[in-house]
Amino acid sequence: MEKMPLSFANIGSKVIIDNIAGGEDFSKKMVEMGFNKGTEIRIISNNNGPIIVRLGESRIALGRGMAQKIMVQAC
């Protein structure tokens, strides 16, 4: 499967987290929010504003800069 930044994922698609780039603090924050390698997420919104994803039972909004650092693969 081809890797891409989360910000490139299409609305309605399911993706699996492959890697979180960025500094240690950013990676730690993402893991604390549940963004772990191998976790499946669904893209709810990916328009001009923040990207909204469903992670488990939660909906989480991420800024584009944050989403650029999260590498995913299509399911």
N, C-alpha and C positions, 0 to 999 in steps of 0.2 A: 504494500500500500504506500501511496505517496504522502509524504508529510507536508503540512501547510500550517501557517499561522491560524489561530482560531478566528481572527478577523476576516479570513477569506472564506469561511464556511457559509454555506447557503442556509437560508431560513428553512426550518423544518427538518434539516438533516441531523443525523446522529453521528457524533464523532467520539473518538477515544483519545484521551490525553496521552501523548507520547513523551513530552519533555517540557520543562519549564525553564526558560532562559532568564537572564537577568541576574541581579545580585542575590546574595544569600538572604537578605531581609525580604526581598520580594518573593523569592521561592518559599520561604518559611510562611509568609502571610497567605500565599495561595494554598499551601498544604493545610494550613489551619482552617481555611474556608472549605476544604474538601476536594481541591483540585489536585488529585494524586495521579501518578502515572498509572495508566490502565483503566481509569475511571471513564465511564460513558456519560456524555452530556448531550442534550438536544438544544439546537439553536432556535430560540423563540423569536428574536428580532435582531436584524443586522442591517439597519438602515444607516442614516447619517449620524445618529447619536450613539449612545452607548450600546454595546452588544448585550442582549439579555439571553441568558441560558437557563435551562432547567438542569439542576444537579440534584438528583434524588427527588425529594419533595419540595425543594427550594427553587425559587427563581432568583437569579443573581445578575445584577447589571455590572458590566466591566467597561472601563474606558478603552478606547481603541489602542492606546499605547500599551495597556496591560494585555489586551488580547493578542497583540503582535508578538508578545514574549511567550505565549502558550502554544506549543506545537502539537498538532492533532493529526489523526488519521481518520478517514471515513470508515464507518462500520460496514 
